[in-house]
Amino acid sequence: MINSFKSYHPIVNFYYFTSVILFSMFFMHPIFLIISLICSFIYSVSLNGGKAIKFNIVYMIPLLIFAAVINPAFSHAGVTILCYFKTGNPLTLESIVYGIAASIMFISVILWFSCYNAVMSSDKFIYLFGRVIPGLSLIISMVLRFVPKYKAQIKVISNAQKCIGRDVTNGNIIQKAKNGIKILSIMTTWALENAIETADSMKSRGYGLKGRTSFSNFRFDDRDKKTFAMMVIFTLIVMLGAFKGENTIVYFPAIKAVPINGFSILVYTSYTCLCLMPVFIDLKEEIQWKHLELKN
């Protein structure tokens, strides 16, 4: 699917991800958690395709199960006792449910950040915060691109070492360990040199100096205004629901939640629409593009 949402203004992109990530982190209500998990999964798949499906199945599902199982082993709070461990500690329903909720929250945040990395580039982040916090924004933008950039570089180093028989697949266990340390040493040296070159380059361009101007292709047009206004409306409805306690749930000592009513359904719908807005935008652009192709 076309990543049309990436072409929107950085303010729209950043506001969206800030909202959904914060809501996912602080709303522990099961319905909010399920909405966040499903929407983040759908958006990650629409952005990354088969790679996202493989990543979610191979890494996220086992992590979800592990996090859900590990909590009852250490947390024994709750009044609904199901059984007792050999150590004498109780296994409670509340600890199991809370472990599942916490694991869903954790996985959702990871998926949202994977979507963030696919949409919010370093130049967008620097555009938003370069004048307010120039030094910190540069560091954060470098950190955000750390994983994909260094992952690609370590593949280059590994392939170069493989050509001379010094890859981690060559030799016995000791030799493999030495080759791995050698590759890591080369990677560390390259990373430090790259950081120094980046700092010198930005300094020579006057980055962070008072009165410095910068070129930007970003323009807040009518399309951005309409989308931003819709996001704000959905966010206000969700926050109003939070203020009224629609997202409130107590897990300990007993599970208690606010009954579902008409207003809570409106809040859930607004939260779903907010989370899926980029998917709707990309789908709309995809349909329009296919329509133009058919006309031609």
TITI-292058 format. One record per residue (C-alpha): residue number from 1; residue in one letter; chain; x, y, z. Coordinates in nm, 3 decimals. Each point is the difference from the previous one (the first is absolute). Layout:
N
PT   n res chain       x       y       z
PT NUM   A     A       X       Y       Z
...
***
This chain:
296
PT   n res chain       x       y       z
PT   1   M     A   0.000   0.000   0.000
PT   2   I     A   0.115   0.357  -0.073
PT   3   N     A   0.143   0.172   0.309
PT   4   S     A  -0.190   0.325  -0.060
PT   5   F     A  -0.005   0.099   0.365
PT   6   K     A   0.378   0.044  -0.015
PT   7   S     A  -0.048   0.289  -0.244
PT   8   Y     A  -0.202   0.197   0.255
PT   9   H     A   0.148   0.283   0.204
PT  10   P     A   0.235  -0.105   0.284
PT  11   I     A  -0.231   0.163   0.256
PT  12   V     A  -0.285  -0.230  -0.110
PT  13   N     A   0.223  -0.309   0.007
PT  14   F     A   0.153   0.082   0.338
PT  15   Y     A  -0.333   0.090   0.159
PT  16   Y     A  -0.153  -0.328  -0.116
PT  17   F     A   0.278  -0.221   0.133
PT  18   T     A   0.031   0.194   0.324
PT  19   S     A  -0.373  -0.043   0.062
PT  20   V     A  -0.027  -0.371  -0.079
PT  21   I     A   0.321  -0.093   0.181
PT  22   L     A  -0.093   0.191   0.316
PT  23   F     A  -0.353  -0.141  -0.002
PT  24   S     A   0.139  -0.350  -0.050
PT  25   M     A   0.239   0.044   0.292
PT  26   F     A  -0.244   0.142   0.255
PT  27   F     A  -0.337  -0.155  -0.090
PT  28   M     A  -0.012  -0.346   0.158
PT  29   H     A  -0.366  -0.064  -0.071
PT  30   P     A  -0.035  -0.329  -0.195
PT  31   I     A  -0.207   0.153  -0.281
PT  32   F     A   0.251   0.282  -0.051
PT  33   L     A   0.286  -0.251   0.007
PT  34   I     A  -0.164  -0.226  -0.258
PT  35   I     A  -0.078   0.295  -0.227
PT  36   S     A   0.360   0.120   0.026
PT  37   L     A   0.144  -0.346  -0.067
PT  38   I     A  -0.221  -0.071  -0.303
PT  39   C     A   0.047   0.346  -0.153
PT  40   S     A   0.378   0.002   0.053
PT  41   F     A   0.021  -0.347  -0.158
PT  42   I     A  -0.209   0.108  -0.301
PT  43   Y     A   0.203   0.317  -0.052
PT  44   S     A   0.335  -0.177   0.038
PT  45   V     A  -0.105  -0.258  -0.261
PT  46   S     A  -0.124   0.272  -0.237
PT  47   L     A   0.337   0.177   0.032
PT  48   N     A   0.241  -0.294  -0.005
PT  49   G     A  -0.201  -0.280  -0.161
PT  50   G     A   0.125  -0.356   0.045
PT  51   K     A   0.297   0.109   0.211
PT  52   A     A  -0.239   0.136   0.263
PT  53   I     A  -0.204  -0.322   0.002
PT  54   K     A   0.315  -0.207   0.045
PT  55   F     A   0.128   0.232   0.274
PT  56   N     A  -0.332  -0.010   0.187
PT  57   I     A  -0.029  -0.379  -0.018
PT  58   V     A   0.364  -0.086   0.073
PT  59   Y     A   0.072   0.262   0.268
PT  60   M     A  -0.310   0.177   0.125
PT  61   I     A  -0.229  -0.298   0.065
PT  62   P     A   0.263  -0.193   0.204
PT  63   L     A   0.083   0.320   0.188
PT  64   L     A  -0.370   0.052   0.069
PT  65   I     A  -0.038  -0.353   0.137
PT  66   F     A   0.319   0.025   0.206
PT  67   A     A  -0.097   0.333   0.157
PT  68   A     A  -0.351  -0.127   0.075
PT  69   V     A   0.130  -0.318   0.167
PT  70   I     A   0.285   0.155   0.197
PT  71   N     A  -0.216   0.248   0.195
PT  72   P     A  -0.209  -0.257   0.196
PT  73   A     A   0.323  -0.175   0.100
PT  74   F     A   0.119   0.309   0.190
PT  75   S     A  -0.322   0.189   0.076
PT  76   H     A  -0.242  -0.176   0.236
PT  77   A     A  -0.240   0.285   0.071
PT  78   G     A  -0.373  -0.048  -0.051
PT  79   V     A  -0.292  -0.158   0.179
PT  80   T     A  -0.099  -0.264  -0.259
PT  81   I     A   0.238  -0.288   0.080
PT  82   L     A   0.010  -0.270  -0.270
PT  83   C     A   0.262  -0.229   0.152
PT  84   Y     A   0.327  -0.002   0.193
PT  85   F     A   0.356  -0.044  -0.121
PT  86   K     A   0.229  -0.256   0.165
PT  87   T     A   0.163   0.291   0.181
PT  88   G     A  -0.333   0.078   0.167
PT  89   N     A  -0.062   0.323  -0.192
PT  90   P     A  -0.349   0.038  -0.152
PT  91   L     A  -0.079   0.028  -0.369
PT  92   T     A  -0.271   0.265  -0.034
PT  93   L     A  -0.230   0.093  -0.287
PT  94   E     A   0.080   0.368   0.048
PT  95   S     A   0.374  -0.053  -0.047
PT  96   I     A  -0.060  -0.199  -0.320
PT  97   V     A  -0.232   0.263  -0.148
PT  98   Y     A   0.236   0.283   0.096
PT  99   G     A   0.295  -0.188  -0.152
PT 100   I     A  -0.189  -0.040  -0.328
PT 101   A     A  -0.100   0.369   0.003
PT 102   A     A   0.356   0.115   0.072
PT 103   S     A   0.143  -0.222  -0.274
PT 104   I     A  -0.253   0.131  -0.254
PT 105   M     A   0.090   0.357   0.095
PT 106   F     A   0.371  -0.077  -0.039
PT 107   I     A  -0.042  -0.162  -0.342
PT 108   S     A  -0.228   0.280  -0.124
PT 109   V     A   0.255   0.267   0.089
PT 110   I     A   0.274  -0.193  -0.183
PT 111   L     A  -0.219  -0.029  -0.310
PT 112   W     A  -0.088   0.371   0.011
PT 113   F     A   0.369   0.089   0.020
PT 114   S     A   0.071  -0.224  -0.300
PT 115   C     A  -0.263   0.199  -0.191
PT 116   Y     A   0.152   0.324   0.129
PT 117   N     A   0.340  -0.095  -0.142
PT 118   A     A  -0.158  -0.067  -0.341
PT 119   V     A  -0.174   0.341  -0.013
PT 120   M     A   0.198   0.250   0.209
PT 121   S     A   0.339   0.055  -0.159
PT 122   S     A   0.289   0.177   0.172
PT 123   D     A  -0.043   0.314  -0.212
PT 124   K     A  -0.362   0.028   0.118
PT 125   F     A   0.104  -0.023   0.363
PT 126   I     A   0.275   0.259  -0.047
PT 127   Y     A  -0.249   0.225  -0.181
PT 128   L     A  -0.233  -0.011   0.301
PT 129   F     A   0.255   0.038   0.281
PT 130   G     A   0.317   0.130  -0.169
PT 131   R     A  -0.057   0.358   0.114
PT 132   V     A  -0.135  -0.080   0.346
PT 133   I     A   0.251  -0.266   0.106
PT 134   P     A   0.258  -0.019  -0.282
PT 135   G     A   0.256  -0.217   0.180
PT 136   L     A  -0.247  -0.243   0.149
PT 137   S     A  -0.205  -0.028  -0.321
PT 138   L     A   0.316  -0.092  -0.194
PT 139   I     A   0.091  -0.267   0.256
PT 140   I     A  -0.353  -0.146   0.002
PT 141   S     A  -0.017  -0.006  -0.380
PT 142   M     A   0.333  -0.185  -0.009
PT 143   V     A  -0.120  -0.249   0.259
PT 144   L     A  -0.325  -0.066  -0.189
PT 145   R     A   0.189  -0.098  -0.313
PT 146   F     A   0.262  -0.193   0.198
PT 147   V     A  -0.152  -0.346  -0.041
PT 148   P     A  -0.075  -0.009  -0.377
PT 149   K     A   0.318   0.184  -0.098
PT 150   Y     A   0.237  -0.201   0.216
PT 151   K     A  -0.178  -0.324  -0.089
PT 152   A     A   0.070   0.068  -0.367
PT 153   Q     A   0.362   0.094   0.074
PT 154   I     A   0.070  -0.313   0.202
PT 155   K     A  -0.122  -0.207  -0.296
PT 156   V     A   0.253   0.180  -0.221
PT 157   I     A   0.279  -0.070   0.251
PT 158   S     A  -0.103  -0.365   0.039
PT 159   N     A  -0.004  -0.053  -0.376
PT 160   A     A   0.344   0.159  -0.033
PT 161   Q     A   0.138  -0.222   0.278
PT 162   K     A  -0.161  -0.308  -0.155
PT 163   C     A   0.196   0.060  -0.322
PT 164   I     A   0.328  -0.043   0.191
PT 165   G     A  -0.126  -0.288   0.215
PT 166   R     A  -0.053   0.195   0.322
PT 167   D     A  -0.376  -0.018   0.035
PT 168   V     A  -0.186  -0.141   0.302
PT 169   T     A  -0.079  -0.308  -0.212
PT 170   N     A   0.367  -0.087  -0.050
PT 171   G     A   0.215  -0.219   0.227
PT 172   N     A  -0.069  -0.163   0.335
PT 173   I     A  -0.183   0.155   0.295
PT 174   I     A   0.303   0.196   0.122
PT 175   Q     A   0.079   0.126  -0.349
PT 176   K     A  -0.364   0.098  -0.055
PT 177   A     A   0.005   0.198   0.327
PT 178   K     A   0.322   0.178  -0.106
PT 179   N     A  -0.148   0.082  -0.339
PT 180   G     A  -0.317   0.133   0.166
PT 181   I     A   0.205   0.220   0.234
PT 182   K     A   0.201   0.125  -0.299
PT 183   I     A  -0.320   0.093  -0.188
PT 184   L     A  -0.137   0.173   0.311
PT 185   S     A   0.326   0.194   0.041
PT 186   I     A  -0.013   0.118  -0.361
PT 187   M     A  -0.364   0.097   0.044
PT 188   T     A   0.072   0.197   0.317
PT 189   T     A   0.287   0.186  -0.168
PT 190   W     A  -0.221   0.086  -0.297
PT 191   A     A  -0.280   0.118   0.231
PT 192   L     A   0.231   0.233   0.194
PT 193   E     A   0.154   0.142  -0.318
PT 194   N     A  -0.347   0.050  -0.149
PT 195   A     A  -0.118   0.184   0.313
PT 196   I     A   0.304   0.232  -0.008
PT 197   E     A  -0.045   0.071  -0.371
PT 198   T     A  -0.370   0.074   0.049
PT 199   A     A   0.072   0.238   0.291
PT 200   D     A   0.272   0.183  -0.197
PT 201   S     A  -0.223   0.022  -0.306
PT 202   M     A  -0.292   0.148   0.195
PT 203   K     A   0.231   0.242   0.182
PT 204   S     A   0.155   0.123  -0.327
PT 205   R     A  -0.351   0.070  -0.130
PT 206   G     A  -0.080   0.216   0.300
PT 207   Y     A  -0.253  -0.240   0.149
PT 208   G     A  -0.139   0.137   0.326
PT 209   L     A   0.128   0.356  -0.053
PT 210   K     A  -0.236   0.285   0.077
PT 211   G     A  -0.168   0.144  -0.307
PT 212   R     A   0.092  -0.294  -0.222
PT 213   T     A  -0.253  -0.065  -0.274
PT 214   S     A  -0.071  -0.335  -0.164
PT 215   F     A  -0.167  -0.122  -0.315
PT 216   S     A  -0.310  -0.215   0.032
PT 217   N     A  -0.240  -0.164  -0.244
PT 218   F     A  -0.274  -0.034   0.262
PT 219   R     A  -0.315   0.208  -0.044
PT 220   F     A  -0.308  -0.013   0.221
PT 221   D     A  -0.273  -0.003  -0.268
PT 222   D     A  -0.378  -0.053   0.011
PT 223   R     A   0.040  -0.378  -0.008
PT 224   D     A   0.212   0.015   0.317
PT 225   K     A  -0.241   0.240   0.168
PT 226   K     A  -0.302  -0.227  -0.056
PT 227   T     A   0.184  -0.312   0.115
PT 228   F     A   0.147   0.176   0.302
PT 229   A     A  -0.344   0.137   0.097
PT 230   M     A  -0.155  -0.349  -0.017
PT 231   M     A   0.280  -0.141   0.213
PT 232   V     A  -0.048   0.271   0.261
PT 233   I     A  -0.376  -0.070   0.012
PT 234   F     A   0.055  -0.373   0.050
PT 235   T     A   0.265   0.071   0.262
PT 236   L     A  -0.229   0.235   0.194
PT 237   I     A  -0.278  -0.260   0.003
PT 238   V     A   0.241  -0.265   0.130
PT 239   M     A   0.136   0.238   0.265
PT 240   L     A  -0.353   0.094   0.103
PT 241   G     A  -0.074  -0.370   0.037
PT 242   A     A   0.311  -0.040   0.212
PT 243   F     A  -0.107   0.295   0.215
PT 244   K     A  -0.338  -0.165   0.054
PT 245   G     A   0.168  -0.330   0.088
PT 246   E     A  -0.095  -0.200  -0.310
PT 247   N     A   0.354  -0.138  -0.023
PT 248   T     A   0.030  -0.070   0.373
PT 249   I     A   0.044  -0.356   0.124
PT 250   V     A   0.124  -0.141   0.329
PT 251   Y     A   0.178  -0.336  -0.007
PT 252   F     A   0.086  -0.038   0.368
PT 253   P     A  -0.127  -0.124   0.236
PT 254   A     A  -0.297  -0.078  -0.228
PT 255   I     A  -0.069   0.090  -0.364
PT 256   K     A  -0.242   0.292  -0.023
PT 257   A     A  -0.082   0.208  -0.309
PT 258   V     A  -0.255   0.262  -0.100
PT 259   P     A  -0.305  -0.154  -0.177
PT 260   I     A  -0.020   0.051  -0.377
PT 261   N     A  -0.251   0.264  -0.108
PT 262   G     A  -0.076   0.215  -0.302
PT 263   F     A   0.269   0.256   0.077
PT 264   S     A   0.265  -0.267   0.056
PT 265   I     A  -0.079  -0.146  -0.344
PT 266   L     A   0.052   0.348  -0.147
PT 267   V     A   0.336   0.019   0.177
PT 268   Y     A   0.106  -0.344  -0.126
PT 269   T     A  -0.106   0.089  -0.354
PT 270   S     A   0.189   0.330   0.012
PT 271   Y     A   0.312  -0.175   0.126
PT 272   T     A  -0.026  -0.258  -0.279
PT 273   C     A  -0.042   0.273  -0.262
PT 274   L     A   0.298   0.188   0.140
PT 275   C     A   0.221  -0.310  -0.009
PT 276   L     A  -0.108  -0.097  -0.352
PT 277   M     A   0.011   0.346  -0.158
PT 278   P     A   0.329  -0.062  -0.186
PT 279   V     A  -0.138  -0.331  -0.129
PT 280   F     A  -0.313   0.177  -0.128
PT 281   I     A   0.215   0.269  -0.162
PT 282   D     A   0.228  -0.253  -0.169
PT 283   L     A  -0.299  -0.207  -0.114
PT 284   K     A  -0.169   0.306  -0.146
PT 285   E     A   0.315   0.095  -0.193
PT 286   E     A   0.039  -0.360  -0.118
PT 287   I     A  -0.355  -0.006  -0.136
PT 288   Q     A   0.045   0.336  -0.173
PT 289   W     A   0.328  -0.115  -0.155
PT 290   K     A  -0.156  -0.325  -0.128
PT 291   H     A  -0.291   0.202  -0.142
PT 292   L     A   0.240   0.227  -0.188
PT 293   E     A   0.189  -0.302  -0.135
PT 294   L     A  -0.323  -0.151  -0.131
PT 295   K     A  -0.098   0.328  -0.168
PT 296   N     A   0.336   0.016  -0.180
***
